[in-house]
Structures are given as C-alpha cells and as structure tokens.
C-alpha cells in the first residue's frame, strides 16, 4: 500500500470514529428526551422527522444512532417542535442570536444593492492557545498539535495572516484546504502552552 493510500484510509477510519462519537444517542434516549414535549410521541412521528432530516440519524454498524444533540436540534429544525418547546419552557431570549438575525438581513440587502459578495467588511484579531496539563507528557518529549486556521475564500474571507506564535516549528495548511489547520510542535517543559495570534479580514 502506498503512503498516500495509507493516509487516505487512516483519514477515513478517523472520520468514521468521530461519526460514531457524534452519533451516540439511541432511539430510547431520544424518546425519553422528547416525551416531555410530546406525550403522544409514537413511531410515525419519529420516522417523519427522520425522513425530513429534522431528527439527525444514521445507521452505524447496523444500528440506528442519533446525533448527540439530535433532540435539541429538532426544536431548531422543525417549526412545530420549536413551538411546542416555547409553549412549555417559554421563549428564551438570546441577544446574540437576535443581533445576528437582524444584522444578516442588512448585509443581504447591502450585497444585493452593491452587486458584490462582500459588504461591511470587518477585521478580527484572534488570540488562542492550548495548554497541556502538568505530567501529561514526559518532560523533554515533543507535543504535536493541530489548531484551526482560517480558510481563504475570495467571496467571503480574502485574507488571513499568522501574526505570532510561541512555537518555532509550525506548518500552515495551504489556503485551499477545506478544513484548514496550523501544525505546531514544541518540547514538553513542565507546563507547555501552544498559542498563536492570527489576523483575519
């Protein structure tokens, strides 16, 4: 098997393992969670939600498994379910969601009027780090870490720059990479902190 084929299969195995972790709820779990809002819950209702993708489900290793937040997402994806939840729990105010809902409308109008794909551009400076707890890795050994890094997109985000990092060894994935990361490597010295600052437009 060539190195590229090995890498491809290892990637697929990792993806499948992550899917198994994400789709960890059983039908019994879902029924228990939704019964409070739908006392009349039956098989027909579940199958209907599954069919229109409101209730996220996959068959894994021959078993039906639901996304770990499928019960919560149902209230977002299905209007009737959302209405039921609001009636029982009351409407929860989310200021950030309300702001973005209004802001999105204004941006859409600006884009339509300007004829471009970018309106009201903003610059963001992001500073984030990953800290390795003491004694997790033997002193002197290397720690390898992949952290998210912004994708370049001419129609939405045309620029992203690394400003600084506290690691001498790092590799940034090519701009066209769908799930772009920056690889960082550093020797363990008691408590090691891997961090970077990035600039996005």
C-alpha positions as CSV (number, residue, x, y, z in Angstrom):
1,X,0.0,0.0,0.0
2,X,1.4,3.4,-1.0
3,X,1.8,6.2,1.6
4,X,-1.0,8.2,0.0
5,X,-3.4,5.2,0.2
6,X,-2.4,4.5,3.8
7,X,-3.1,8.2,4.7
8,X,-6.4,8.1,2.9
9,X,-7.6,5.0,4.7
10,X,-6.3,6.3,8.1
11,X,-8.3,9.5,7.4
12,X,-11.4,7.5,6.7
13,X,-11.0,5.5,9.8
14,X,-10.6,8.6,11.9
15,X,-13.7,10.2,10.3
16,X,-15.8,7.0,11.0
17,X,-14.6,7.0,14.6
18,X,-15.6,10.7,15.0
19,X,-19.0,9.9,13.4
20,X,-19.5,7.1,15.9
21,X,-18.8,9.5,18.8
22,X,-21.1,12.2,17.3
23,X,-24.0,9.8,16.7
24,X,-24.1,8.3,20.2
25,X,-27.8,8.6,21.1
26,X,-30.1,5.6,20.9
27,X,-33.8,5.7,20.0
28,X,-34.6,5.1,23.6
29,X,-32.5,8.2,24.6
30,X,-34.3,10.3,22.1
31,X,-37.8,9.1,23.2
32,X,-37.0,9.9,26.8
33,X,-35.8,13.4,26.0
34,X,-38.7,14.3,23.7
35,X,-41.5,12.7,25.8
36,X,-41.8,15.8,28.0
37,X,-42.7,17.9,25.0
38,X,-44.6,15.2,23.0
39,X,-46.5,13.0,25.4
40,X,-48.2,11.4,22.3
41,X,-44.8,10.6,20.8
42,X,-45.0,7.5,18.5
43,X,-43.0,5.7,15.8
44,X,-44.8,7.6,13.0
45,X,-43.6,10.9,14.4
46,X,-40.0,9.8,14.7
47,X,-40.0,8.3,11.2
48,X,-41.4,11.6,9.8
49,X,-38.7,13.7,11.5
50,X,-36.0,11.3,10.3
51,X,-37.3,11.4,6.7
52,X,-37.2,15.2,6.6
53,X,-33.8,15.4,8.4
54,X,-35.2,17.2,11.4
55,X,-34.1,14.4,13.6
56,X,-30.5,13.6,12.7
57,X,-29.9,9.9,12.4
58,X,-27.6,7.4,10.8
59,X,-27.3,3.6,10.6
60,X,-23.9,2.7,12.2
61,X,-22.7,-0.9,12.3
62,X,-26.3,-2.0,11.6
63,X,-27.8,0.1,14.5
64,X,-29.8,3.2,14.4
65,X,-27.9,6.0,16.1
66,X,-28.9,9.7,16.6
67,X,-26.7,12.7,16.7
68,X,-25.7,13.5,20.3
69,X,-27.7,16.8,20.1
70,X,-30.5,15.5,17.8
71,X,-33.2,16.0,20.4
72,X,-32.2,19.7,20.9
73,X,-31.6,20.3,17.2
74,X,-35.1,19.1,16.5
75,X,-36.5,22.2,18.1
76,X,-34.4,24.3,15.8
77,X,-35.1,22.4,12.6
78,X,-38.8,21.7,13.0
79,X,-41.2,24.7,13.5
80,X,-43.9,22.7,15.2
81,X,-41.4,21.2,17.6
82,X,-39.9,24.6,18.3
83,X,-43.4,26.0,19.0
84,X,-44.1,23.1,21.5
85,X,-40.9,23.8,23.4
86,X,-41.6,27.6,23.5
87,X,-45.1,26.9,24.9
88,X,-43.7,24.6,27.6
89,X,-40.4,26.3,28.5
90,X,-41.2,29.9,27.5
91,X,-39.3,31.8,24.9
92,X,-35.6,32.1,25.8
93,X,-34.1,35.4,24.8
94,X,-30.7,35.2,23.0
95,X,-29.4,38.7,22.5
96,X,-26.5,37.5,20.3
97,X,-28.9,35.4,18.1
98,X,-31.3,38.3,17.8
99,X,-28.5,40.7,16.8
100,X,-27.1,38.3,14.1
101,X,-30.7,37.7,12.8
102,X,-31.2,41.4,12.2
103,X,-27.6,42.0,11.1
104,X,-27.8,39.2,8.5
105,X,-30.8,41.0,6.9
106,X,-29.0,44.3,6.5
107,X,-25.9,42.6,5.0
108,X,-28.0,40.7,2.5
109,X,-29.6,44.0,1.4
110,X,-26.2,45.6,1.0
111,X,-24.9,42.8,-1.1
112,X,-27.9,42.9,-3.4
113,X,-27.6,46.6,-3.9
114,X,-23.8,46.6,-4.4
115,X,-23.7,43.6,-6.7
116,X,-20.6,42.2,-4.8
117,X,-20.2,39.3,-2.4
118,X,-18.6,41.3,0.4
119,X,-20.3,44.1,2.3
120,X,-19.5,45.9,5.5
121,X,-16.0,44.2,5.8
122,X,-14.5,43.7,9.3
123,X,-11.1,42.9,10.6
124,X,-10.7,40.5,13.5
125,X,-7.6,39.7,15.6
126,X,-7.8,36.2,17.3
127,X,-5.6,35.0,20.1
128,X,-6.0,31.5,21.3
129,X,-3.9,28.7,23.0
130,X,-3.9,25.2,24.1
131,X,-2.4,24.4,27.5
132,X,-1.0,20.9,28.3
133,X,-1.5,20.0,32.0
134,X,1.5,19.0,34.1
135,X,2.7,15.4,33.8
136,X,0.5,14.7,30.7
137,X,3.6,14.2,28.5
138,X,7.1,13.2,29.8
139,X,9.4,16.1,30.1
140,X,11.6,16.6,27.0
141,X,9.2,14.8,24.6
142,X,7.6,16.6,21.7
143,X,4.0,17.6,21.6
144,X,2.3,17.8,18.2
145,X,-0.9,19.8,17.9
146,X,-3.2,20.9,15.1
147,X,-5.2,24.0,15.7
148,X,-7.9,25.5,13.4
149,X,-6.7,28.2,11.0
150,X,-9.0,30.4,8.8
151,X,-9.6,29.3,5.2
152,X,-9.1,31.8,2.4
153,X,-12.2,32.5,0.4
154,X,-12.3,35.2,-2.2
155,X,-16.0,35.8,-1.8
156,X,-16.2,35.8,2.0
157,X,-12.7,36.0,3.7
158,X,-10.0,37.0,1.3
159,X,-7.2,37.4,3.9
160,X,-5.9,35.6,7.0
161,X,-2.4,36.0,8.4
162,X,-0.5,34.5,11.2
163,X,0.9,37.3,13.3
164,X,2.9,35.5,16.0
165,X,3.3,32.0,17.6
166,X,5.4,30.8,20.6
167,X,6.4,27.7,18.6
168,X,9.5,27.7,16.3
169,X,8.2,24.6,14.5
170,X,4.9,25.1,12.7
171,X,3.2,24.5,9.3
172,X,0.1,26.2,8.0
173,X,-2.0,24.1,5.6
174,X,-2.5,25.5,2.1
175,X,-5.2,28.2,1.7
176,X,-7.5,26.0,-0.4
177,X,-7.6,23.2,2.3
178,X,-11.3,22.7,3.2
179,X,-10.6,22.2,7.0
180,X,-7.5,24.3,7.4
181,X,-5.2,23.9,10.4
182,X,-1.9,25.0,11.6
183,X,0.5,22.3,12.9
184,X,2.5,23.3,16.0
185,X,5.3,21.3,17.6
186,X,7.1,22.0,20.9
187,X,9.1,20.2,23.6
188,X,7.3,19.5,26.9
189,X,8.7,21.7,29.6
190,X,6.6,21.1,32.7
191,X,3.5,23.1,31.6
192,X,3.7,23.9,27.9
193,X,1.4,26.4,26.2
194,X,0.9,26.2,22.5
195,X,-0.5,29.5,21.2
196,X,-0.9,31.8,18.2
197,X,-2.3,35.1,17.1
198,X,-4.0,35.4,13.7
199,X,-5.4,38.3,11.8
200,X,-8.5,37.9,9.6
201,X,-10.3,40.1,7.2
